[in-house]
Amino acid sequence: MSFEKLISITSRLFFLGAFVLLGIALIERVANGGRLLEFAVVLLVFVIAMQLREMKEELKSRKP
């Protein structure tokens, strides 16, 4: 498995996990809802960072 494919899979899993945590945090506000929301935001930040890295690598590979 290539490194790019691993990053892509990880990014998708984090993205899905972030939205699951966001949904749980919005439904369950009684017990640590704000904490789950923080975890969702952290996962989304990692997804954004990985996507930016993928775009950077793609732009590097296109340069002659």
Backbone as XML, in Angstrom:
<?xml version="1.0"?>
<chain id="A" units="angstrom">
  <residue number="1" name="MET">
    <atom name="N" x="0.858" y="-1.182" z="0.000"/>
    <atom name="CA" x="0.000" y="0.000" z="0.000"/>
    <atom name="C" x="0.899" y="1.240" z="0.000"/>
  </residue>
  <residue number="2" name="SER">
    <atom name="N" x="0.611" y="2.167" z="-0.896"/>
    <atom name="CA" x="1.419" y="3.374" z="-0.984"/>
    <atom name="C" x="1.054" y="4.361" z="0.121"/>
  </residue>
  <residue number="3" name="PHE">
    <atom name="N" x="1.980" y="5.266" z="0.362"/>
    <atom name="CA" x="1.795" y="6.263" z="1.411"/>
    <atom name="C" x="0.619" y="7.184" z="1.097"/>
  </residue>
  <residue number="4" name="GLU">
    <atom name="N" x="0.452" y="7.544" z="-0.173"/>
    <atom name="CA" x="-0.648" y="8.425" z="-0.568"/>
    <atom name="C" x="-1.994" y="7.752" z="-0.327"/>
  </residue>
  <residue number="5" name="LYS">
    <atom name="N" x="-2.064" y="6.443" z="-0.622"/>
    <atom name="CA" x="-3.314" y="5.715" z="-0.406"/>
    <atom name="C" x="-3.618" y="5.608" z="1.085"/>
  </residue>
  <residue number="6" name="LEU">
    <atom name="N" x="-2.597" y="5.402" z="1.892"/>
    <atom name="CA" x="-2.780" y="5.338" z="3.339"/>
    <atom name="C" x="-3.282" y="6.671" z="3.887"/>
  </residue>
  <residue number="7" name="ILE">
    <atom name="N" x="-2.723" y="7.766" z="3.412"/>
    <atom name="CA" x="-3.164" y="9.091" z="3.845"/>
    <atom name="C" x="-4.605" y="9.337" z="3.409"/>
  </residue>
  <residue number="8" name="SER">
    <atom name="N" x="-4.946" y="8.920" z="2.209"/>
    <atom name="CA" x="-6.310" y="9.103" z="1.715"/>
    <atom name="C" x="-7.317" y="8.328" z="2.568"/>
  </residue>
  <residue number="9" name="ILE">
    <atom name="N" x="-6.999" y="7.089" z="2.886"/>
    <atom name="CA" x="-7.900" y="6.276" z="3.711"/>
    <atom name="C" x="-8.025" y="6.867" z="5.108"/>
  </residue>
  <residue number="10" name="THR">
    <atom name="N" x="-6.899" y="7.275" z="5.691"/>
    <atom name="CA" x="-6.912" y="7.874" z="7.022"/>
    <atom name="C" x="-7.731" y="9.155" z="7.033"/>
  </residue>
  <residue number="11" name="SER">
    <atom name="N" x="-7.570" y="9.955" z="6.006"/>
    <atom name="CA" x="-8.319" y="11.203" z="5.907"/>
    <atom name="C" x="-9.819" y="10.937" z="5.859"/>
  </residue>
  <residue number="12" name="ARG">
    <atom name="N" x="-10.213" y="9.955" z="5.073"/>
    <atom name="CA" x="-11.642" y="9.631" z="4.977"/>
    <atom name="C" x="-12.182" y="9.103" z="6.297"/>
  </residue>
  <residue number="13" name="LEU">
    <atom name="N" x="-11.391" y="8.261" z="6.984"/>
    <atom name="CA" x="-11.834" y="7.737" z="8.279"/>
    <atom name="C" x="-11.971" y="8.847" z="9.316"/>
  </residue>
  <residue number="14" name="PHE">
    <atom name="N" x="-10.994" y="9.771" z="9.350"/>
    <atom name="CA" x="-11.078" y="10.890" z="10.283"/>
    <atom name="C" x="-12.277" y="11.776" z="9.972"/>
  </residue>
  <residue number="15" name="PHE">
    <atom name="N" x="-12.529" y="12.003" z="8.684"/>
    <atom name="CA" x="-13.654" y="12.831" z="8.273"/>
    <atom name="C" x="-14.969" y="12.192" z="8.724"/>
  </residue>
  <residue number="16" name="LEU">
    <atom name="N" x="-15.108" y="10.899" z="8.493"/>
    <atom name="CA" x="-16.299" y="10.191" z="8.925"/>
    <atom name="C" x="-16.413" y="10.189" z="10.444"/>
  </residue>
  <residue number="17" name="GLY">
    <atom name="N" x="-15.307" y="9.939" z="11.126"/>
    <atom name="CA" x="-15.302" y="9.937" z="12.588"/>
    <atom name="C" x="-15.679" y="11.287" z="13.165"/>
  </residue>
  <residue number="18" name="ALA">
    <atom name="N" x="-15.197" y="12.352" z="12.539"/>
    <atom name="CA" x="-15.516" y="13.695" z="13.016"/>
    <atom name="C" x="-17.015" y="13.967" z="12.908"/>
  </residue>
  <residue number="19" name="PHE">
    <atom name="N" x="-17.626" y="13.556" z="11.800"/>
    <atom name="CA" x="-19.051" y="13.796" z="11.656"/>
    <atom name="C" x="-19.880" y="12.910" z="12.571"/>
  </residue>
  <residue number="20" name="VAL">
    <atom name="N" x="-19.405" y="11.701" z="12.839"/>
    <atom name="CA" x="-20.106" y="10.841" z="13.797"/>
    <atom name="C" x="-20.050" y="11.469" z="15.187"/>
  </residue>
  <residue number="21" name="LEU">
    <atom name="N" x="-18.854" y="11.927" z="15.581"/>
    <atom name="CA" x="-18.727" y="12.583" z="16.883"/>
    <atom name="C" x="-19.550" y="13.858" z="16.958"/>
  </residue>
  <residue number="22" name="LEU">
    <atom name="N" x="-19.603" y="14.601" z="15.873"/>
    <atom name="CA" x="-20.413" y="15.813" z="15.839"/>
    <atom name="C" x="-21.885" y="15.472" z="16.034"/>
  </residue>
  <residue number="23" name="GLY">
    <atom name="N" x="-22.352" y="14.429" z="15.359"/>
    <atom name="CA" x="-23.744" y="14.018" z="15.517"/>
    <atom name="C" x="-24.050" y="13.571" z="16.933"/>
  </residue>
  <residue number="24" name="ILE">
    <atom name="N" x="-23.143" y="12.797" z="17.519"/>
    <atom name="CA" x="-23.334" y="12.344" z="18.899"/>
    <atom name="C" x="-23.331" y="13.533" z="19.855"/>
  </residue>
  <residue number="25" name="ALA">
    <atom name="N" x="-22.429" y="14.472" z="19.646"/>
    <atom name="CA" x="-22.338" y="15.642" z="20.532"/>
    <atom name="C" x="-23.600" y="16.492" z="20.457"/>
  </residue>
  <residue number="26" name="LEU">
    <atom name="N" x="-24.167" y="16.618" z="19.260"/>
    <atom name="CA" x="-25.380" y="17.418" z="19.124"/>
    <atom name="C" x="-26.587" y="16.711" z="19.726"/>
  </residue>
  <residue number="27" name="ILE">
    <atom name="N" x="-26.639" y="15.387" z="19.619"/>
    <atom name="CA" x="-27.755" y="14.630" z="20.195"/>
    <atom name="C" x="-27.626" y="14.535" z="21.705"/>
  </residue>
  <residue number="28" name="GLU">
    <atom name="N" x="-26.423" y="14.264" z="22.176"/>
    <atom name="CA" x="-26.211" y="14.016" z="23.597"/>
    <atom name="C" x="-25.507" y="15.209" z="24.245"/>
  </residue>
  <residue number="29" name="ARG">
    <atom name="N" x="-26.248" y="16.204" z="24.617"/>
    <atom name="CA" x="-25.676" y="17.404" z="25.231"/>
    <atom name="C" x="-25.535" y="17.274" z="26.745"/>
  </residue>
  <residue number="30" name="VAL">
    <atom name="N" x="-26.101" y="16.255" z="27.312"/>
    <atom name="CA" x="-26.104" y="16.107" z="28.765"/>
    <atom name="C" x="-24.729" y="15.689" z="29.284"/>
  </residue>
  <residue number="31" name="ALA">
    <atom name="N" x="-24.147" y="14.646" z="28.701"/>
    <atom name="CA" x="-22.892" y="14.095" z="29.224"/>
    <atom name="C" x="-21.741" y="14.373" z="28.259"/>
  </residue>
  <residue number="32" name="ASN">
    <atom name="N" x="-20.938" y="15.347" z="28.561"/>
    <atom name="CA" x="-19.714" y="15.679" z="27.819"/>
    <atom name="C" x="-19.943" y="16.006" z="26.346"/>
  </residue>
  <residue number="33" name="GLY">
    <atom name="N" x="-21.038" y="16.615" z="26.029"/>
    <atom name="CA" x="-21.308" y="16.969" z="24.640"/>
    <atom name="C" x="-20.289" y="17.925" z="24.086"/>
  </residue>
  <residue number="34" name="GLY">
    <atom name="N" x="-19.870" y="18.897" z="24.887"/>
    <atom name="CA" x="-18.863" y="19.848" z="24.432"/>
    <atom name="C" x="-17.523" y="19.195" z="24.193"/>
  </residue>
  <residue number="35" name="ARG">
    <atom name="N" x="-17.203" y="18.199" z="24.991"/>
    <atom name="CA" x="-15.933" y="17.488" z="24.830"/>
    <atom name="C" x="-15.913" y="16.695" z="23.526"/>
  </residue>
  <residue number="36" name="LEU">
    <atom name="N" x="-17.029" y="16.045" z="23.206"/>
    <atom name="CA" x="-17.107" y="15.319" z="21.945"/>
    <atom name="C" x="-17.008" y="16.268" z="20.761"/>
  </residue>
  <residue number="37" name="LEU">
    <atom name="N" x="-17.585" y="17.442" z="20.910"/>
    <atom name="CA" x="-17.495" y="18.445" z="19.850"/>
    <atom name="C" x="-16.048" y="18.867" z="19.631"/>
  </residue>
  <residue number="38" name="GLU">
    <atom name="N" x="-15.293" y="18.987" z="20.708"/>
    <atom name="CA" x="-13.873" y="19.326" z="20.591"/>
    <atom name="C" x="-13.120" y="18.237" z="19.832"/>
  </residue>
  <residue number="39" name="PHE">
    <atom name="N" x="-13.409" y="16.972" z="20.135"/>
    <atom name="CA" x="-12.754" y="15.875" z="19.429"/>
    <atom name="C" x="-13.096" y="15.899" z="17.943"/>
  </residue>
  <residue number="40" name="ALA">
    <atom name="N" x="-14.340" y="16.211" z="17.621"/>
    <atom name="CA" x="-14.756" y="16.297" z="16.226"/>
    <atom name="C" x="-13.994" y="17.402" z="15.505"/>
  </residue>
  <residue number="41" name="VAL">
    <atom name="N" x="-13.817" y="18.530" z="16.162"/>
    <atom name="CA" x="-13.085" y="19.641" z="15.555"/>
    <atom name="C" x="-11.617" y="19.276" z="15.349"/>
  </residue>
  <residue number="42" name="VAL">
    <atom name="N" x="-11.021" y="18.598" z="16.322"/>
    <atom name="CA" x="-9.625" y="18.182" z="16.187"/>
    <atom name="C" x="-9.458" y="17.228" z="15.001"/>
  </residue>
  <residue number="43" name="LEU">
    <atom name="N" x="-10.381" y="16.280" z="14.865"/>
    <atom name="CA" x="-10.304" y="15.368" z="13.724"/>
    <atom name="C" x="-10.458" y="16.115" z="12.403"/>
  </residue>
  <residue number="44" name="LEU">
    <atom name="N" x="-11.345" y="17.094" z="12.357"/>
    <atom name="CA" x="-11.511" y="17.868" z="11.129"/>
    <atom name="C" x="-10.265" y="18.678" z="10.798"/>
  </residue>
  <residue number="45" name="VAL">
    <atom name="N" x="-9.562" y="19.172" z="11.807"/>
    <atom name="CA" x="-8.310" y="19.891" z="11.566"/>
    <atom name="C" x="-7.275" y="18.954" z="10.948"/>
  </residue>
  <residue number="46" name="PHE">
    <atom name="N" x="-7.199" y="17.711" z="11.457"/>
    <atom name="CA" x="-6.285" y="16.740" z="10.868"/>
    <atom name="C" x="-6.660" y="16.423" z="9.428"/>
  </residue>
  <residue number="47" name="VAL">
    <atom name="N" x="-7.948" y="16.312" z="9.153"/>
    <atom name="CA" x="-8.394" y="16.052" z="7.785"/>
    <atom name="C" x="-7.983" y="17.195" z="6.867"/>
  </residue>
  <residue number="48" name="ILE">
    <atom name="N" x="-8.162" y="18.407" z="7.313"/>
    <atom name="CA" x="-7.786" y="19.567" z="6.513"/>
    <atom name="C" x="-6.283" y="19.562" z="6.253"/>
  </residue>
  <residue number="49" name="ALA">
    <atom name="N" x="-5.495" y="19.262" z="7.278"/>
    <atom name="CA" x="-4.040" y="19.227" z="7.117"/>
    <atom name="C" x="-3.627" y="18.146" z="6.118"/>
  </residue>
  <residue number="50" name="MET">
    <atom name="N" x="-4.243" y="16.983" z="6.202"/>
    <atom name="CA" x="-3.897" y="15.908" z="5.272"/>
    <atom name="C" x="-4.323" y="16.238" z="3.844"/>
  </residue>
  <residue number="51" name="GLN">
    <atom name="N" x="-5.466" y="16.881" z="3.694"/>
    <atom name="CA" x="-5.914" y="17.266" z="2.360"/>
    <atom name="C" x="-4.987" y="18.315" z="1.754"/>
  </residue>
  <residue number="52" name="LEU">
    <atom name="N" x="-4.546" y="19.260" z="2.565"/>
    <atom name="CA" x="-3.602" y="20.266" z="2.072"/>
    <atom name="C" x="-2.282" y="19.627" z="1.653"/>
  </residue>
  <residue number="53" name="ARG">
    <atom name="N" x="-1.834" y="18.624" z="2.423"/>
    <atom name="CA" x="-0.600" y="17.922" z="2.072"/>
    <atom name="C" x="-0.764" y="17.183" z="0.748"/>
  </residue>
  <residue number="54" name="GLU">
    <atom name="N" x="-1.910" y="16.532" z="0.548"/>
    <atom name="CA" x="-2.165" y="15.838" z="-0.712"/>
    <atom name="C" x="-2.168" y="16.813" z="-1.884"/>
  </residue>
  <residue number="55" name="MET">
    <atom name="N" x="-2.789" y="17.982" z="-1.699"/>
    <atom name="CA" x="-2.810" y="18.981" z="-2.772"/>
    <atom name="C" x="-1.405" y="19.473" z="-3.083"/>
  </residue>
  <residue number="56" name="LYS">
    <atom name="N" x="-0.595" y="19.670" z="-2.046"/>
    <atom name="CA" x="0.782" y="20.115" z="-2.243"/>
    <atom name="C" x="1.582" y="19.086" z="-3.028"/>
  </residue>
  <residue number="57" name="GLU">
    <atom name="N" x="1.427" y="17.814" z="-2.676"/>
    <atom name="CA" x="2.128" y="16.746" z="-3.387"/>
    <atom name="C" x="1.671" y="16.669" z="-4.841"/>
  </residue>
  <residue number="58" name="GLU">
    <atom name="N" x="0.384" y="16.852" z="-5.076"/>
    <atom name="CA" x="-0.136" y="16.820" z="-6.438"/>
    <atom name="C" x="0.436" y="17.975" z="-7.260"/>
  </residue>
  <residue number="59" name="LEU">
    <atom name="N" x="0.502" y="19.150" z="-6.672"/>
    <atom name="CA" x="1.053" y="20.301" z="-7.395"/>
    <atom name="C" x="2.542" y="20.116" z="-7.661"/>
  </residue>
  <residue number="60" name="LYS">
    <atom name="N" x="3.262" y="19.498" z="-6.727"/>
    <atom name="CA" x="4.690" y="19.225" z="-6.950"/>
    <atom name="C" x="4.900" y="18.268" z="-8.106"/>
  </residue>
  <residue number="61" name="SER">
    <atom name="N" x="4.041" y="17.259" z="-8.199"/>
    <atom name="CA" x="4.208" y="16.264" z="-9.250"/>
    <atom name="C" x="3.849" y="16.822" z="-10.634"/>
  </residue>
  <residue number="62" name="ARG">
    <atom name="N" x="3.081" y="17.862" z="-10.698"/>
    <atom name="CA" x="2.695" y="18.455" z="-11.994"/>
    <atom name="C" x="3.755" y="19.388" z="-12.556"/>
  </residue>
  <residue number="63" name="LYS">
    <atom name="N" x="4.634" y="19.900" z="-11.703"/>
    <atom name="CA" x="5.661" y="20.828" z="-12.188"/>
    <atom name="C" x="6.656" y="20.091" z="-13.066"/>
  </residue>
  <residue number="64" name="PRO">
    <atom name="N" x="7.044" y="20.713" z="-14.194"/>
    <atom name="CA" x="7.990" y="20.045" z="-15.117"/>
    <atom name="C" x="9.406" y="20.005" z="-14.573"/>
  </residue>
</chain>
